[in-house]
């Protein structure tokens, strides 16, 4: 209905050494047409390139906000942005995206329809906009694989964190992104699995396409230790023991015993107990539902 009062949407954009990308992403979001009221929250997570200074003219203290941190990692930066969000819906965006008109309608509308609780669009490289990936699944090594095109919204194992919409009530209910993760790695995988196991539904909206700058290297330091720690913490939180063992065997170029010790000391066993008590589906169900050979 034309007189409908639409809910506020919060765009949360973590950024670390993104340079000009932050400004271009904000401008693209502001230029894209939408009927939804929205706010933008940029989280400058310890950047050293002064890139977020480029958005100073765009800040207004209400509709576009900037938070700064000393470097708390990708998961925690997203959580911090969500904590400062006023919107009924959150859309987490990488700081190197280009948006189309009414992209917010396509994502949030699918959630409001009752079909999904979290949604991602089709995502294509900025250099090859015709090569669109439609959400992700996992292979036998827990590596991501992009799904091929489908014409209608469909349930998806893993929603890419580069552009992910979710109702704030759902985000808060599952506790957000894992609060013990380090630097980078497995944030969106863990979050998607947690949503499914807790009884929520992750969908891809193929009617929306967002362009993403894919890079060959991070603009900040990421180690094997960071990635493997996050993977094993995810396993301890959600997987049965045989899958924890399988994850342990995937750890290479790092001290396996030290990482596992840190995961346990970081409260993963307590988190596992809490998650297993409240989840509605098992990890066996998840793997079978999406044909993941792990």
N, C-alpha and C positions, 0 to 999 in steps of 0.2 A: 504494500500500500504506500502511496506517495507521502502520506502524512505520518508514516511510521518513524518513531524516534530510534535511530540505530545506536547500538552500544559503542562505547569508546574502544579502540584497538590500540595496543601498545606495540610499537616496533622496537625490538631490543637488538642492538647492533654492537657486539663486542669487536674491539679493534686493537691490534698490536702491530706497530710498524707497517701500517697500510698506506702511508703517504697520501697521495692525491685520491686514492680509491675511496676513502671515507667521504670526502666531499662529493665525489661524483655519485656515490650510492645515495647520499642524502638528497641531492638534487634530483636524481631519478625518481626517488620515492615521492618527492614533493610535486614533481611534474605529472606523475601518473594520476589519471582521473579516478576518483572514488567518491561514493556518497557517504562513506563511513567517517566519523570524526576519529582522528588518530593523534597520537603523540609519538615522538621518536626519542629513544634513550640510547645514547652512545656510551659504551663503557671502554675508556682508554685504559687498557690493562698493562700499564708499565711500558708504554712505547718510548723509544729513544730517538725516533726520527722526526719528532715535532709535527707529524702528519695531522694530528687532531687539532692543531692550532689553525689549520686551514678552514675549519668549520666554525670558528669563532663568530664570523658575521651571521651565521645561520642560527645561532643559539638565541632563544628568547626566554629561557627560564621556565617556560610552561609547555609549549608544544615541542620544542627540541631541547633536550637536556644532555649535559655531558657529565659523566662520573669518571673519576680517575682512581686507579688502584696501583699498588707497587708491583703488580705482576702475580695474580692469584690463579691464573690458568683459565683455559677456555670454559670449563664447566662452571667454575665459580663466578666468572665474569658474567655469564648468562644468568646465573642465579641472582647475582647482585642487581642486574638490570631488572629482573622480574620483581624483586623486592621493592623497587622504587616505581613500579608500574602502577598506573591507575586504571588501566583498561580491563574490561571484562574478558578480552581475548588478547593473547600474546602471539606475536609473530617474531621468531628468532631469525635474524638475517645475518649472513656474512657481510663484511664491509667491502665487498667487491661484487655487487649485483647491479643488474639493470632490470627495471620493472616495466610491465605493460599496463595499459589502462584497465582499471577494474579488477586488478589482480587480487586485491583484498576481498572484494565481493566473492570471487571464486573460492577462496580458501575458507574464509569465515562463514560464508553461506552454507558450505557443505557441513560444517559443524553445527550450525544453527538448525539445519534441516533434521538433525537427529541421527543421520547416517554414521557420522564419525565423531571422534573425540579429539583427534589430532590429524592434521592434513599437511602434505607437502605438494608443491606443484611439479610439473615437468621441469627439468633443469638442463640447460644446454650451455656449452662453452660460448663465450662471447665471440670467439674467432670462428666457430662453426655452429651457428644458431639452428641449423637443421638437424644436428645430432643430439636429440633429446633423450635424456634418461628419465624413466618414470619410477622413482623410488628405487629401493635396493633390497637385495637379499644377501645371504652369506654362503660361502663355499665350505669345503671340508677343513679349511685353515682359518676360518672366521674372517676371510677377506671379503670385501664387498663386491657385489656384482649388480650392475644396473639392470633394471627391468626394461623390457621392450614396450613399445607403445600399446596402450589399450584405449578404446574410445570413450569409455565411461569410468567414473570413479570406481576404484577397486581397493580391497584390503591389501596392505603391504607390510612385509616383515620389518623393514627398517626405513624410517623417514630420514632423509638427509638433513643434518642440522644446519646446512647452509641456508635453508628457508623452510621453516617449520612453524605451523600455526597450531595453537592449542588453547582451549579454554583455561583461564587462569585458575578456576576452581579445581580443574583436573590436575593442572601443573602442581598446585599446592598440595593436593591430596596425595600424590605420589612422592612428594618431597623434592620435586625439581630434578635437575641433573645431579649426578652423584657428587656429594659434598666432600668426598675424600680423594677425588681424582687429581692427578698432577698434570700440569702444563697443557698437554694435548694428547688426544687419542681415545677412541671408543665412546665419546660422550653421547653421540646420537644413537649408537648401537645399543648401549646400556639403557638409555632413556626409552627407546622404542620397545625393547624387550620388556622393560618394567611396565610400560603401559599395557602391553598385551597380557602379561601375567597377572596384572591387577584387575583385569576385566575391561579395559578400555580398548577402543578400536582405532587403528592407524590406517588412514586411507591416502591415496594419491588422487589429486584432481588434475586429470590430463588436459582439461580445458584451459588451464593456466600454465604459461611458460615464463620462467625467469632465466635471464642470462647470468652466467657465473664465470668469473675469471679463474680458470684452473691454472695453478702454478706447479712447477717442477720441484720447488723447494720452499720451505717455510721462511718467512721474514724474521724469524726468531729461532732460538736454539731449542731443538727437540731431540731427545736421545732415545735409544732403544729401551733404557730403563724406564722412562716416562710411559711409553706406550705399553710395555709389558706389565708394568705395575697396574695400569688401568685395566688391562685385559684380565689379569688374574683377580683383581678386586671385583670386577664384574662377575667372574666365574664363581667366586666365593659367595657373592650376594644372591645369585640366581640359579646356579647349575647344580645338578646332582654330582656326587663325588667322582664318578667315572669321567664326567666332562671337565671337572677341575683338573684331573690328572691329564686329560688330553690338552687342556690349555697350558699346563705346566710344560708339556713336551714341545709346545710351540715357541717357548722362550729360547731365543738364540742371541748371541752377541751381548749377553748380559749375565750377571750372576744370579742364577735361578733361585738358589737357596736364600740369598740375601733379599731378593724381591719378595719371595713368599713370606719371609719373616716380617718384613715391613708391612705387607698386606694384613697379616694377622694382627700385628701390633697396632695397626691403624683402625681396628674395630670392625673388620670385615665379618668376623664370626658373629658378633652381636647383631650387625645389620642383616646377616643371613637369617638369623633366628626370627627377627622381626618381619622380614619380607616373606618367609615361608609361612608364617602364621596368618598373614592377611591376603596372600595371593589366591586367585581363583583358578588359575591354570598352572600346570607344571611346565618345566622346560622341555620335557618329552613332548607334551602337547604342542608347544610352540614349534619345535623342530619338525614335527610331523606335519603340522598344519601348513607350513610353507616349504616343505620338501628340502630342508637344509640337512645335508649329510654330515652332521657333526654330533 
